[in-house]
């Protein structure tokens, strides 16, 4: 829908609270609950199914908050009171139409259920949840981890992934964009090299996104708050018999869902939707000139914030929506986020949501596209590809994410993420454009390992190469291939570094891993042949070594691995037990990081697992110069490699609460990066 549609909106930072000064009378407290009625209702649905019980919880909570506001300066927060009433309400079932979406919460332990309900359903911050439950933030994080892990199982997602213990605790902070930059860099470097953690993290994200959808889909009966207000009116009237009849209470105010920011997007490619911000003159003009899209200029405005849908291009890889957002009141920039207040009403009818159809494009700075207007944001949003030849995308937007004027400061800052809420709706017509799919059937060797190039899809919005390599080779295996570029007679297109390692879940051949790599589009070149240039290969090499540990001997204890000195600096008995070690950074060091045996064989200590808890490392460029990862100069370096220098290994006695004494470290092998300049020419039929 275009043409200046206007609706009320508000700007807020983080979740709204009603726990601050409540001695303003009953009306202000009611209005506070009204403002958060959707999130409070969703919280109640975690524990209750009968609408009458939920109505009673609202009624009792408002009265208790009002009474406490007169008894002492600082009573319990409204959230604490509401949660307590939910817990105290007798359990009574009520028939539901179909399966109750909140049934999965019944499998959680009570403490974990409270934490997950507060953070992922009510929308509290971890700090607010800690205050509500009177526990530490660390305990909140532990409960969230256990709860999400259990929900992963009960909701039917893959639950057999085993990420590294020490990095698992960072999953939810990473998805919630709560990590400090140094920790985030270390985490992303580890995730890049660890397939188990990649898959584990992705499964956690699936749960958090499902919870986000659950919260958005919950339907608050419109008459519920009206009945609560009526009961409160009657109660107040009885208390005020000798006074003038109070003014009628305000009608229910218009509200929107209180949405919790989940993983919006994650650096490196683990969400199912990302954003690409592209200069319109460079991409959209080309699209329009070749009649692959039309200029739409659909507009909707809400409280001074105008969204313009400029155009859309749909192909077999993605649906690319070009848009512009203008804040007419202030110098703010806002962007759309599919996981934060965006809903496609007919997504199941018109789009392919198969995970293998994912396409990724990373966010970039607006300065890079020469947009100097501080109140205007120009970008594109990548959605799932369409499954029909033509149709209309029914898009509703309820919330926009504010971008920092200085991208280096990151999103949110100390106050958390900031949003503009409103009501923007569009009906976006599209016509699916054809792609050219070329079967390559080409086998080459990279670092002595067979790699098969299966097909090249040249779409209007991107070019995608599908390839595979053996994953069960003994001795030496490829973990990741990074491509440099594709070259034709008249053009060279760079690889998308954030879309170059996309795993295809349903592989073509058993024992082989299938991936896709994306590049800028070659659609308008129509090449007859292409030169594929490889950039680097990340390898795992088997080279076993057993390091004996003796907690009774003096430290440090020194050993060697592949000619490099390893110092055992600390051995601590406990559960978890831990070992701290240092890897020298010798000139001829072969390995970048060591691959440990994380799970023992059934014959010995079968219930003991090992995790790498943090550590430090450095970046080395081609000339051997050392750089700190925190400086984030990776893309500026010539052939950078990351070398681990310090590690803390934790031993978990999973089958017992007894302390564990580490007696050995088993190194299975190591990982290393090889920069290559291999090229292969392929003809396109």
N, C-alpha and C positions, 0 to 999 in steps of 0.2 A: 504494500500500500504506500503510495507516495503522496506528495502534496501537503506538507505542513501539518501533519497530525500532531496535536499538542496534548500532553498529559502532565500531571504533577509529578515531580521527582524530587529527590533529596540527595545530598552528598553526605556520606558518613565515613568514619574511619573505624574499621574493625566492627565487632558485634555491638549492638546497642545494649546498654545495661539499665536496669531500673533499681539498682541498689544504692544509688546516690540520693541525697536528702529526700526523704519520703514524707516529711511532716508538712506537706503542702495540701493536705486534705485528700479525701477518698477519690475525688475525680482525677487528680494527677496520678494516683496509683493505678486506677483503672486504665487511664490513657497509656500508662507505661506498659501494662500488660497487653493492651490493644495493639500497641506498636510492635510487639513481638509475638503476637498471637499465633502466627504460623509456626515459629520455631518452638514455642512452648507446647503447642498442640502436637508437633512431631515428637518432642521429648516424652509427652504423656503416652503416645502410641507405642513407645518402646515397652511400656509396662502395662498398659491397659487397652482393652478392646471395646468395652461398653461406653457408648457416648455419654450416658448419664454419669458414669464414674469420672470421666474426663471433665465434664461440666462441674461436678462437685469439687474436683481438684482446683480448677480455676477459681471457683467461688470461695473456698476455704483459704486459698493462698492469698487472695486479695485482702480478705479480712485480717488474716494474720500479719501481713506486711503493714497494713494500716494500724493495727493495734500496737505492734512493736515500735512503730515510728513515734508513738507517744510515751512509751515506757522507758526508753533509754536512747542515748544519743546515736548509738550505732547498733542496729539489730542485725539479724541474719539478712543476707541478700535475698532478693526475690527468687533467684534461681535456686538457692538452698532450700527455701521454704517450699517451693513448687516441687522439687525433687523429693523432699521428705514426705510430702503428701502423696505423691505417686507411690512411694515405697510402702506407706502405711495403709493404702487403700486395699481392701480385701480382694483377692484374685477371683474374678468371675468372668466366665467366658461368654462371648456373644458371637452368634453366627456371622460369618463374613462371606461376602460374595467372592468366591474363588479363594485362593490361598492368601493368607495374611502375609503381606510383604515383610512385616516386622517379626515374623516367627523365628527367624534365624537368631535373634538376640536371646531367645530362651535357652540356648545352648551355652551361653557365656556364664562364667563365674560372676557372682554379684558385683564384686569390686571392679572387675574388668568391664562389665556391662555399664556401670555408672560412668566410668571414664569415657568409653566410646560414645555413649549416649550424649554426654555433655559436649564433647569436642566435635564429633562428626554429625550429630543430629541437631543438638541445640545451637551449635556454632560458637561455643566458648573458646577462648584461647586456652592454652595449657596452663597459663598462670591463673586464669579465672577458675578453671576446673580444680586446680590445686587449692585455691582458697575455699571453694565450695565444699570440697571433700575433706578439707583440713589435713592435707598431706603435702609432701614436697613435689616440686615440678618433676624431679627425676622419677618419683614413684608414679606420677601420672603417665610419664613416657613408658614406663615398664608395663603399666596396665593397658595402655593403648596398643603396645606391641603385641601383648598376649591376646588381647581382644580381636585385633585385626587378623592375626594369624589364625585364630579359631574360626572367625567368620569366613576366612578364605576356604576353610574346609567345609563348613556348613552351607555355604552359598554355592558350592559345587565347582570352585576354581581349583586349578592344579595346586596340590598341597605337598608335593614331593620334592620341591626345590629346597636346596640346602645352601643358603648363602653363608658367608663368613660371619661368625658370631659377633666379632667386634665391629663389623660394618652394619649388621642388621639393626643395631640400636639407632643408627642414623637414618634409616629408611624414611620414617614418617616426618622427621625434621626436614629431610631433603625434599620430599614431595610437598611439604608445606612451606618450603622456601624459608626455613628458620635457621639455616646453618651460616656460621660466620665464614668469610671468604677463605681463610687458610684451610679450615676443615672441609669446606666444599670442594676446594681444588684437590685435596688429598683423596676425598671420597670419589670424585669423578675420575681421577686417574686410576684408582683401584677398580671401579666399576668398568672402566674401559677395557681392562685386561682380564676381568673375571666373569666368565659366562654364567656361572652359578648365581652370582650376585645380580647379574643383569636380569635373569629370569625370575629370581626371587623378588627383586624390586618391582618388576613388572606385575607380578601377581598381587603384591601389596597394593599397587596402584589401582588394579582392577577392583579391589575391594573398596578402596576409598572413593573411587568414581561411582561405584554402585551405591554407596551410602549417600553420595551427593545427589544422585538421581532419585533415591528413595525419599530424601528430604524435599526435593523439588516436587515430586509427584503426590505427596500426601495432600489430601483434600480436607480442608477445614470446613465443616458444615456451616454455612453462612448464618444460620439461626443460633448457633451455640453461644456466641458472645452476647447476642441479644437476650437470650434467656438468662445468662449470668448477670447482665446489667439489670434485667427486670427483678431478679431475686435480690440484688444489692439495693435497688431502689426501694423495694418493699421493706427490707431490713432498716434502711436509713429512715424511711417514713415513720416506722414504729418508734424509732429512737428520737425523732424530732416532732412528736405530736404537738408540743406546746409552741413550736416555732412555725413561721410561715412555711408553706409548702415550698420545698426547695425547687430550683429550676430543673426542668427535665434534663436528664443526662444527655450528653452528646451522642449522636448517632455513631455507629461504628465507623472509625476513620478508615480510609482506603489504605491498604497495606500491600506490600509485596513480600515474597518469600525472603527470609534472611538466609543468605547463602554463604557457606564456608568455602574459602579459597582452598582447593585441593592441590593439584599438581599442575594447574593451568598449563604449564609446560615445564620440561626439565631439560637441562642442558644435556646434549649428547644423544638424545633419541630414545626415551622409554615410554612416552605418552603416545596415545593414538592419534592426536591432532596437534599440529604446531602452526606457527604463524610465519609468514614471509612478508617483509615490508620492502616494496619494490618501487622504484621510480616509475611513475605512470608513463612518462614520455618514452621510456625505454622498452616497456613491455606491453602496456595496454594499447599504445598507438599501433604497435605491430599487429597485435591481435585484431584490432578494429580494421586496419588496412587490408587484412586478408579475410575479412568477413567471417571471422571465427567467433565473433561476439558482437553485441550492439551496445551503444551507450544508453544506459537506463536512467541514471540520475534520479533514482527513487529517494524521496526525502521523508524523514520523520523527525519531529522535534519534541523534546520533553524538557520543560523547565530550563530553556535556554541552551540545551545541548542538542545539536542537530547531527543526525547520521545521514549520510548520502551513500546509497549503493550505486556505484558508478557503472559497474558492469560485472558480468560473470562469464567464466569460461569453464565448460564441463568436458572432460574427456575420460579415458579409461583409467587414468592414474589418480586424478583428484578433481575436485570442484573448486575452482579458484574464484573467490569473491573479492572484487576490488571495492574498497570503501574509503570514505573520508569522514572524520568526526571533528566537528567544530564546537568549541565552548564559546558561546556568544557573550558570556558574562565575565569570565575570568581567563587568565592565561594558563589553562590546564590542557593537557593532552590525555585523551582517553583512547583505549583500544578495546576491541571485542575479544571475548574469551569463551569458547564453546562450553567450558566446564564451569563458568561463573556467570549465570544469568542469561544464557542463550539456549533457546529451545527450537528445534525444527519439528513442527507438528506432524509432518508427514514423512519423517526420515525413513521409517521402515518401508514405506511404499515406493520411494523413489531413489533410495541410496543403497549401495552395497557396503555393508558393515562388516564384511569378512576381515579378520585381522591381517590377512595377507594383502589387502588392498590399501594398507596404510601408506601415507606419504608424509614426509617430514620436511619442513623448511624452517630454519632457525630465525629468531628475531634479530634485527640489526638496528643500529642507531639511526634515528631520523636525520641526523647530520650527514650521514653517508649518502642520503638521497637528496641532499640540498634543500630540505624543508626548513625554512627559517621562521615560519609562523609558529609562535609559541602556543597558540590556542588551537592549532589545527594538527590533526594526525592523519597521515596518508598511509594506507597499507593494504595488504591483501590477507585474506583468511583462507586457509586450506582446509577443506572439508572432505569427507569421504566421496569417492566417485559415484556418479549417478548410475542407476541400474536400468533406466528407461531412456528412450531416445529423446524425448522432450517432455516438458512438464513445468511445474511451478514449485519453487521452494517456499514453504510457508514458515517464515523466520520471525520469531519473537525475541526481543531483547529486553531484559529487565534490569540488567546491571552492566556497567562498564568499569573497567579497571583503569585507574589513573597511572600514567607513566611519569617517571621522574624527568625533570628537565635536564638533569645531568645523569646520563645512563650509568656512569661510573659509581654512583651512589647506590645503585640497586633499587629494587622495588620496595616501597613502604617505609623504610627507615625505622626509627625508634617507635613511631606510633602505629606501625603495622600498615597493611595494605589499605588504600583509600579507593572508594568507589563512588560512582554516581548512579543512583537508582532512578528508574523511570519506566516508561512504557513506549517502546519503539517496535512497530510491526511492519513487515514487508511481505509482499508476494512477488518473488523474483522469478521471472520466466527464464528458462534455459533450453538450449538445444544441444544435445550431446554431439561433440565433434569427433570424427574418426581419428584413430591412431594407426600408425604403421608398425606392424610387428614383424621383425625379421628373425627367422630361425638361423642361428649361427653354427651350431653343432661343431664347435672348434675346440680342440684340446691342445693346451700348451703346458710347458713346465715352468714353474716359478720356484726358484731355489731348489730345484730338483724334485719338486712335488707336482703331480698332475693337477691342473686346473681346467675345468670345462666351462667354456663360454656358451651358454644355452640360447639366449635370445636378447634382442635389443628392441625395446619399445620406444618409438619416437612419437611423442604426443605433443599437442600444441603448447602445453605448459611445462614440459620437462622431457628428458630422455632417461630411460631406465635400462640398465644392463643387469640381466640375471645370470648368475654364475654359480659354480659349486666346486667343492674340493673334498677330498677324503678326510673324515674326522676320526678314523680308528687306526691310523697308521702307527706302527711301533717305531720308537726312536726319535722321530721328528714330525711335527704336525703344524699345520697352519691354523692359527686362531682367527686372524683378521687379515683381510687384504684392503689396503687403501690405494685407490686409483688416483692418478694425477689428472688425466684429461682424456678427451676424445678429440681427434684431429681429422679434418677433412681438407680438401684442396683449398677451400677458401676460409675456413674458420676453425678455431680451437675453443672448445668449451671446457671449463674447469669442473672438476668433481665437486659435488656438494659434500663438505666434510661431515655434516651432520646427517646425511642420508646415505652414506657410503657403506654402512655395515648393517643393513636391515635384514634380519633373519626371516626366512620364509618357513613357516611352521610345517607345512606339508611338503616335505622335500621330494624331489623327483626319484632319488635312488637311495636305497638303504645303505648306511655307512658313509654317506656323503652329506655335507651341510650345504644348503642352498641359501644364497644371499642375493640381495639386489643393491646396486649402487646407482645413485642418481646424479645427473649432470644437467647443465643448462640445455635448453631445447635445441635440437637440430631440425626441427619440423620445417622451417622455412628454407633450409638448404637442400633438402631432398638428395642426400649423398648416395652415391653408388657403392662407395667403400669407406671404411672408417679405420683409422689407426687408434688402437686402444693402448694407452700408456699407463703402466703400473707405477705406483709411487713407493709403497713400502709394504712389507709383510711382517706381521707379528707372529713369532714362532714359539712353540713349546717343544723343548728338547728333553728327552729322558736321560738323566744322569744321576743315578741313585747314590746316596751317601747317608750313613747312619752316624749321627753325632752323639756320643755318650755324654750324659750329664751326671754330675755328682754334687748334690747340694751340700755335702759335708766338706768339700775341698775349697781351698781359697779361690777367690775370684779376682780378676777375670780369668776364665779358662779359654785358651786360644786353640783354634783348629783352622783347617784350610778347606776351601771348596773351589775346584778348578783353578788352583794356583792363587786364589784370593783369600786373604786372612779374614776370618770371622771370630769376633771376640764375644764370649758369653759373659755378660757383665753382671747379671743378677738372676738368681734362681729362687723362686718363692713358692713354698708349699701352701696349699689351700684349695678351696673350691669356689671360684676357679684358682688354679695355680697359674703362675706365669713365669716366663723366661724373657729377659731383655738381652738383646744381642746387637752388635754393630758389625756392619759389612764395610771393610776398607774400600776406598775408591781408587784402586790401582789403575795405572795407565792402560794396562792390557786386560782389564776385567772383562770377562766374556758375558756374564749374565747381567740382566737388568733387575730381575727379581727372582726369588726362589719359590718353587712350588712344593709345598709341604704335603705330606700325607695327613689329611685332615681327619680321617676316620680309621680307627684301628680295625684289624681283621677280627673275625669272630673268635679266633683261637686265643686272642690276647687283648685284655683291656677293651672289650668290645663296646663298652659304654662310655669310653673316653673320646671326646672330640676336641679338636684344636681350632682356634681362631686367631687371626692376626689383628691385634687391637692397635690401630693407628700406626704411627711410625713417621719417619721422615725420609726425604729423598731429595735429589737434585736433578736439574735438567742439564744435560751436556749437549753442546752443539757439535757440528762436524769437526771443528778445530779443537775440541776438548775444553772449551770455555765453560765454566760452571755458572748456572743461573738458578735463582730461587724460584720454585714453582709459584709462590705467592705473588710474584711479580707479574704472572700471567702474560709472559712474552712468547708463549709457545709458537703461535702462528708467525712470529717475526724471526724465529731462529732458523738456521740452515741445518736441516736434518737433525732435529732434536730427539734425544732419547732420555727417558726417565729412569734413574738408577736409585733403588732403595738403599738407604744407608743405615737406618736404625729401625728396629722392629721390637714389638712386644707381643709375644705369643702367649695366648691363654689356653689352659687345659681345663676342660669342663668334665666333671664326673657326672654324666647325665643320668646314670642309674642309681646314684646314691648321694647323700648329703655329706659323706665323709670327705676329708681332705685328700688331695691327690699329690703325690710326689713325682715330678717329672724326672725320668731317668734317661730319656733319649729323644732326639729329634730325628725324624726320618725325612730326608729330602728326596723327593721323587724326580725332580729335574728343575729346569729353569726356563725363563722366558726371555726372549731377546727380539729386537727389531732390526730388520735388514732393509736398508734403502736400496731400491733397485731401479733400473732404467729400462726394464723389459718393455718391448713394444710388439704388438701383433696387428697385422693388417687383416681385416675381415671384409669380404664382399657382402653386399646387401642385395638380396634377390628382389 
